[in-house]
Amino acid sequence: MRWLGYAIGGAFVALGLTGLVQDIDPVGWALWAGGVLVAHDAVLVPVVLLAGVVVRRAGGPVRAGLVVAGLVTLATLPTVLALGRRADNSSILPLDYGRNLLIVLVLVALASGIYETWTRAARGRAARGQGKQGDRPG
C-alpha cells in the first residue's frame, strides 16, 4: 500500500512540475522560491528560536497563544499590508485589517492569560489538597 501512495504522490509531483515549466516562468519561480527559503532560514527560524528561548519557562497556554498569534499574523499579513488593493476598485480589501488583527491578537492574549492563570490556580489547589490529605492520621 505504501508503494501505491508513493506512485500516486510521485505522479502528482510530476504533474505539478510539468505545469510549472509549461505555464510559469521557471526562472522567476525559482527566484521566488529561493527568496522564500532565504526568508524562512534567515528571518523566521531565528525569530521563532529566540521567542522559544524567551518563553521557555512560560506555561503551555502562553506558548500555545504565541503559536496561534504568530500563525494568525502570518496568515493575515497580505491583507494587513493591503497587497492587491487597487484604487479603482474599493471593494477589494475594504476593511481595516490591521485593527482587526490587533483585536484578534488581544483576544488570543486574553484567552491564553486566563487559561494560564486558571491552570496555575488548579495546580496550586491540587498541591494544597495533597498536602492536607498526607497530614491526616491513617
PyRosetta script that sets phi, psi and omega in degrees:
from pyrosetta import init, pose_from_sequence

init()
pose = pose_from_sequence("MRWLGYAIGGAFVALGLTGLVQDIDPVGWALWAGGVLVAHDAVLVPVVLLAGVVVRRAGGPVRAGLVVAGLVTLATLPTVLALGRRADNSSILPLDYGRNLLIVLVLVALASGIYETWTRAARGRAARGQGKQGDRPG")
pose.set_psi(1, -36.4)
pose.set_omega(1, 180.0)
pose.set_phi(2, -61.0)
pose.set_psi(2, -42.2)
pose.set_omega(2, -178.3)
pose.set_phi(3, -66.3)
pose.set_psi(3, -32.4)
pose.set_omega(3, 175.7)
pose.set_phi(4, -64.4)
pose.set_psi(4, -42.6)
pose.set_omega(4, 176.9)
pose.set_phi(5, -62.3)
pose.set_psi(5, -42.1)
pose.set_omega(5, 177.4)
pose.set_phi(6, -61.3)
pose.set_psi(6, -42.5)
pose.set_omega(6, -178.8)
pose.set_phi(7, -64.7)
pose.set_psi(7, -44.3)
pose.set_omega(7, 180.0)
pose.set_phi(8, -66.5)
pose.set_psi(8, -44.7)
pose.set_omega(8, 177.7)
pose.set_phi(9, -60.9)
pose.set_psi(9, -43.0)
pose.set_omega(9, 178.4)
pose.set_phi(10, -62.5)
pose.set_psi(10, -37.9)
pose.set_omega(10, 177.7)
pose.set_phi(11, -63.9)
pose.set_psi(11, -41.4)
pose.set_omega(11, 178.6)
pose.set_phi(12, -66.7)
pose.set_psi(12, -38.0)
pose.set_omega(12, 177.1)
pose.set_phi(13, -63.9)
pose.set_psi(13, -45.2)
pose.set_omega(13, 178.6)
pose.set_phi(14, -61.9)
pose.set_psi(14, -41.1)
pose.set_omega(14, 178.2)
pose.set_phi(15, -62.6)
pose.set_psi(15, -44.0)
pose.set_omega(15, 179.5)
pose.set_phi(16, -64.0)
pose.set_psi(16, -42.7)
pose.set_omega(16, 178.9)
pose.set_phi(17, -66.4)
pose.set_psi(17, -37.1)
pose.set_omega(17, 177.1)
pose.set_phi(18, -62.9)
pose.set_psi(18, -45.7)
pose.set_omega(18, 177.7)
pose.set_phi(19, -63.7)
pose.set_psi(19, -36.8)
pose.set_omega(19, 179.4)
pose.set_phi(20, -63.2)
pose.set_psi(20, -45.8)
pose.set_omega(20, -178.2)
pose.set_phi(21, -69.3)
pose.set_psi(21, -36.6)
pose.set_omega(21, -176.7)
pose.set_phi(22, -79.0)
pose.set_psi(22, -38.5)
pose.set_omega(22, -169.9)
pose.set_phi(23, -101.8)
pose.set_psi(23, -21.5)
pose.set_omega(23, -173.6)
pose.set_phi(24, -124.8)
pose.set_psi(24, 153.1)
pose.set_omega(24, 174.6)
pose.set_phi(25, -67.6)
pose.set_psi(25, 107.5)
pose.set_omega(25, -176.7)
pose.set_phi(26, -60.1)
pose.set_psi(26, -33.8)
pose.set_omega(26, -179.6)
pose.set_phi(27, -68.2)
pose.set_psi(27, -44.8)
pose.set_omega(27, 177.7)
pose.set_phi(28, -62.7)
pose.set_psi(28, -41.3)
pose.set_omega(28, 179.0)
pose.set_phi(29, -65.0)
pose.set_psi(29, -41.1)
pose.set_omega(29, 179.7)
pose.set_phi(30, -64.5)
pose.set_psi(30, -39.2)
pose.set_omega(30, 177.1)
pose.set_phi(31, -64.4)
pose.set_psi(31, -42.2)
pose.set_omega(31, 178.5)
pose.set_phi(32, -63.3)
pose.set_psi(32, -47.3)
pose.set_omega(32, -179.3)
pose.set_phi(33, -62.7)
pose.set_psi(33, -40.8)
pose.set_omega(33, 177.1)
pose.set_phi(34, -62.8)
pose.set_psi(34, -40.3)
pose.set_omega(34, 176.9)
pose.set_phi(35, -63.1)
pose.set_psi(35, -40.4)
pose.set_omega(35, 177.8)
pose.set_phi(36, -63.9)
pose.set_psi(36, -42.7)
pose.set_omega(36, 179.4)
pose.set_phi(37, -64.3)
pose.set_psi(37, -42.9)
pose.set_omega(37, 178.9)
pose.set_phi(38, -65.1)
pose.set_psi(38, -43.6)
pose.set_omega(38, 178.8)
pose.set_phi(39, -61.6)
pose.set_psi(39, -40.0)
pose.set_omega(39, 179.2)
pose.set_phi(40, -63.6)
pose.set_psi(40, -50.7)
pose.set_omega(40, -174.3)
pose.set_phi(41, -75.9)
pose.set_psi(41, -31.4)
pose.set_omega(41, -175.3)
pose.set_phi(42, -94.9)
pose.set_psi(42, -20.2)
pose.set_omega(42, -176.2)
pose.set_phi(43, -119.9)
pose.set_psi(43, -58.8)
pose.set_omega(43, -171.8)
pose.set_phi(44, -66.1)
pose.set_psi(44, -48.2)
pose.set_omega(44, -177.8)
pose.set_phi(45, -62.8)
pose.set_psi(45, -47.2)
pose.set_omega(45, 177.5)
pose.set_phi(46, -61.6)
pose.set_psi(46, -37.0)
pose.set_omega(46, 178.7)
pose.set_phi(47, -65.0)
pose.set_psi(47, -43.7)
pose.set_omega(47, 179.4)
pose.set_phi(48, -65.2)
pose.set_psi(48, -42.3)
pose.set_omega(48, 178.1)
pose.set_phi(49, -63.8)
pose.set_psi(49, -41.6)
pose.set_omega(49, 177.7)
pose.set_phi(50, -64.0)
pose.set_psi(50, -42.8)
pose.set_omega(50, 177.4)
pose.set_phi(51, -62.5)
pose.set_psi(51, -37.4)
pose.set_omega(51, 177.8)
pose.set_phi(52, -63.8)
pose.set_psi(52, -39.1)
pose.set_omega(52, 177.6)
pose.set_phi(53, -66.6)
pose.set_psi(53, -41.2)
pose.set_omega(53, -177.6)
pose.set_phi(54, -65.9)
pose.set_psi(54, -39.8)
pose.set_omega(54, -173.8)
pose.set_phi(55, -105.9)
pose.set_psi(55, 19.6)
pose.set_omega(55, -174.9)
pose.set_phi(56, -61.9)
pose.set_psi(56, -28.9)
pose.set_omega(56, -179.9)
pose.set_phi(57, -92.8)
pose.set_psi(57, -5.7)
pose.set_omega(57, 179.1)
pose.set_phi(58, -71.3)
pose.set_psi(58, 158.5)
pose.set_omega(58, -179.5)
pose.set_phi(59, -72.9)
pose.set_psi(59, 168.4)
pose.set_omega(59, -179.5)
pose.set_phi(60, -57.7)
pose.set_psi(60, -42.5)
pose.set_omega(60, 179.1)
pose.set_phi(61, -61.9)
pose.set_psi(61, -35.5)
pose.set_omega(61, 178.5)
pose.set_phi(62, -67.9)
pose.set_psi(62, -45.0)
pose.set_omega(62, 178.0)
pose.set_phi(63, -62.8)
pose.set_psi(63, -42.1)
pose.set_omega(63, 178.7)
pose.set_phi(64, -63.1)
pose.set_psi(64, -40.2)
pose.set_omega(64, 177.9)
pose.set_phi(65, -62.9)
pose.set_psi(65, -38.8)
pose.set_omega(65, 177.7)
pose.set_phi(66, -66.3)
pose.set_psi(66, -38.7)
pose.set_omega(66, 177.7)
pose.set_phi(67, -63.9)
pose.set_psi(67, -46.3)
pose.set_omega(67, 179.3)
pose.set_phi(68, -62.0)
pose.set_psi(68, -44.9)
pose.set_omega(68, 179.9)
pose.set_phi(69, -61.6)
pose.set_psi(69, -41.8)
pose.set_omega(69, 178.4)
pose.set_phi(70, -64.5)
pose.set_psi(70, -43.0)
pose.set_omega(70, 179.9)
pose.set_phi(71, -67.4)
pose.set_psi(71, -40.9)
pose.set_omega(71, 178.6)
pose.set_phi(72, -64.1)
pose.set_psi(72, -43.0)
pose.set_omega(72, 178.8)
pose.set_phi(73, -62.9)
pose.set_psi(73, -44.8)
pose.set_omega(73, 179.9)
pose.set_phi(74, -63.4)
pose.set_psi(74, -40.6)
pose.set_omega(74, -178.2)
pose.set_phi(75, -70.2)
pose.set_psi(75, -31.9)
pose.set_omega(75, -175.8)
pose.set_phi(76, -98.7)
pose.set_psi(76, -1.5)
pose.set_omega(76, -177.9)
pose.set_phi(77, -54.4)
pose.set_psi(77, -43.3)
pose.set_omega(77, 178.7)
pose.set_phi(78, -60.0)
pose.set_psi(78, -36.4)
pose.set_omega(78, 179.1)
pose.set_phi(79, -76.3)
pose.set_psi(79, -36.6)
pose.set_omega(79, 178.1)
pose.set_phi(80, -63.1)
pose.set_psi(80, -39.8)
pose.set_omega(80, 178.8)
pose.set_phi(81, -80.3)
pose.set_psi(81, -2.2)
pose.set_omega(81, 178.7)
pose.set_phi(82, 59.5)
pose.set_psi(82, 38.2)
pose.set_omega(82, 176.4)
pose.set_phi(83, -69.8)
pose.set_psi(83, 124.3)
pose.set_omega(83, -179.1)
pose.set_phi(84, 100.1)
pose.set_psi(84, -9.0)
pose.set_omega(84, 178.5)
pose.set_phi(85, -69.1)
pose.set_psi(85, 137.7)
pose.set_omega(85, 179.7)
pose.set_phi(86, -126.0)
pose.set_psi(86, 141.1)
pose.set_omega(86, -178.6)
pose.set_phi(87, -66.7)
pose.set_psi(87, -29.8)
pose.set_omega(87, -176.9)
pose.set_phi(88, -83.9)
pose.set_psi(88, -1.7)
pose.set_omega(88, 179.0)
pose.set_phi(89, -140.0)
pose.set_psi(89, 98.0)
pose.set_omega(89, -175.3)
pose.set_phi(90, -73.9)
pose.set_psi(90, -9.4)
pose.set_omega(90, -179.7)
pose.set_phi(91, -84.7)
pose.set_psi(91, -6.6)
pose.set_omega(91, 176.1)
pose.set_phi(92, -86.8)
pose.set_psi(92, 119.6)
pose.set_omega(92, -179.1)
pose.set_phi(93, 52.1)
pose.set_psi(93, 62.0)
pose.set_omega(93, -174.1)
pose.set_phi(94, -82.3)
pose.set_psi(94, -11.6)
pose.set_omega(94, -172.8)
pose.set_phi(95, -94.3)
pose.set_psi(95, 169.2)
pose.set_omega(95, 175.5)
pose.set_phi(96, -89.0)
pose.set_psi(96, 86.4)
pose.set_omega(96, -172.8)
pose.set_phi(97, -72.0)
pose.set_psi(97, -28.8)
pose.set_omega(97, 176.0)
pose.set_phi(98, -64.3)
pose.set_psi(98, -46.4)
pose.set_omega(98, 177.2)
pose.set_phi(99, -62.3)
pose.set_psi(99, -42.7)
pose.set_omega(99, -179.6)
pose.set_phi(100, -64.0)
pose.set_psi(100, -38.4)
pose.set_omega(100, 176.5)
pose.set_phi(101, -63.4)
pose.set_psi(101, -42.8)
pose.set_omega(101, 177.8)
pose.set_phi(102, -59.9)
pose.set_psi(102, -41.3)
pose.set_omega(102, 178.5)
pose.set_phi(103, -61.5)
pose.set_psi(103, -46.0)
pose.set_omega(103, -179.8)
pose.set_phi(104, -63.6)
pose.set_psi(104, -42.3)
pose.set_omega(104, -179.7)
pose.set_phi(105, -65.0)
pose.set_psi(105, -37.9)
pose.set_omega(105, 176.5)
pose.set_phi(106, -64.6)
pose.set_psi(106, -42.4)
pose.set_omega(106, 178.4)
pose.set_phi(107, -63.5)
pose.set_psi(107, -40.5)
pose.set_omega(107, 177.4)
pose.set_phi(108, -63.8)
pose.set_psi(108, -43.1)
pose.set_omega(108, 179.1)
pose.set_phi(109, -63.8)
pose.set_psi(109, -42.8)
pose.set_omega(109, 178.2)
pose.set_phi(110, -62.5)
pose.set_psi(110, -46.6)
pose.set_omega(110, -179.7)
pose.set_phi(111, -61.8)
pose.set_psi(111, -42.4)
pose.set_omega(111, 179.1)
pose.set_phi(112, -64.4)
pose.set_psi(112, -44.1)
pose.set_omega(112, -179.6)
pose.set_phi(113, -65.5)
pose.set_psi(113, -41.9)
pose.set_omega(113, 178.6)
pose.set_phi(114, -64.3)
pose.set_psi(114, -44.9)
pose.set_omega(114, -179.1)
pose.set_phi(115, -66.8)
pose.set_psi(115, -38.7)
pose.set_omega(115, 177.4)
pose.set_phi(116, -62.2)
pose.set_psi(116, -45.5)
pose.set_omega(116, 178.6)
pose.set_phi(117, -61.7)
pose.set_psi(117, -43.6)
pose.set_omega(117, -179.6)
pose.set_phi(118, -63.0)
pose.set_psi(118, -44.3)
pose.set_omega(118, -179.3)
pose.set_phi(119, -68.7)
pose.set_psi(119, -36.7)
pose.set_omega(119, 176.8)
pose.set_phi(120, -65.0)
pose.set_psi(120, -41.4)
pose.set_omega(120, 178.4)
pose.set_phi(121, -64.4)
pose.set_psi(121, -40.0)
pose.set_omega(121, 179.2)
pose.set_phi(122, -65.8)
pose.set_psi(122, -40.4)
pose.set_omega(122, 177.3)
pose.set_phi(123, -64.7)
pose.set_psi(123, -39.3)
pose.set_omega(123, 178.7)
pose.set_phi(124, -65.0)
pose.set_psi(124, -41.7)
pose.set_omega(124, 177.8)
pose.set_phi(125, -64.3)
pose.set_psi(125, -40.6)
pose.set_omega(125, 180.0)
pose.set_phi(126, -65.4)
pose.set_psi(126, -40.3)
pose.set_omega(126, 179.9)
pose.set_phi(127, -66.8)
pose.set_psi(127, -41.0)
pose.set_omega(127, 177.9)
pose.set_phi(128, -67.3)
pose.set_psi(128, -36.9)
pose.set_omega(128, 179.0)
pose.set_phi(129, -65.6)
pose.set_psi(129, -38.2)
pose.set_omega(129, 179.5)
pose.set_phi(130, -69.4)
pose.set_psi(130, -36.9)
pose.set_omega(130, 179.5)
pose.set_phi(131, -66.4)
pose.set_psi(131, -37.8)
pose.set_omega(131, -179.9)
pose.set_phi(132, -69.3)
pose.set_psi(132, -38.8)
pose.set_omega(132, -179.7)
pose.set_phi(133, -67.6)
pose.set_psi(133, -34.7)
pose.set_omega(133, -178.8)
pose.set_phi(134, -72.8)
pose.set_psi(134, -21.5)
pose.set_omega(134, -179.6)
pose.set_phi(135, -82.9)
pose.set_psi(135, -14.5)
pose.set_omega(135, -178.0)
pose.set_phi(136, -71.0)
pose.set_psi(136, 141.4)
pose.set_omega(136, 175.0)
pose.set_phi(137, -71.0)
pose.set_psi(137, 142.6)
pose.set_omega(137, -171.8)
pose.set_phi(138, -66.2)
pose.dump_pdb("model.pdb")
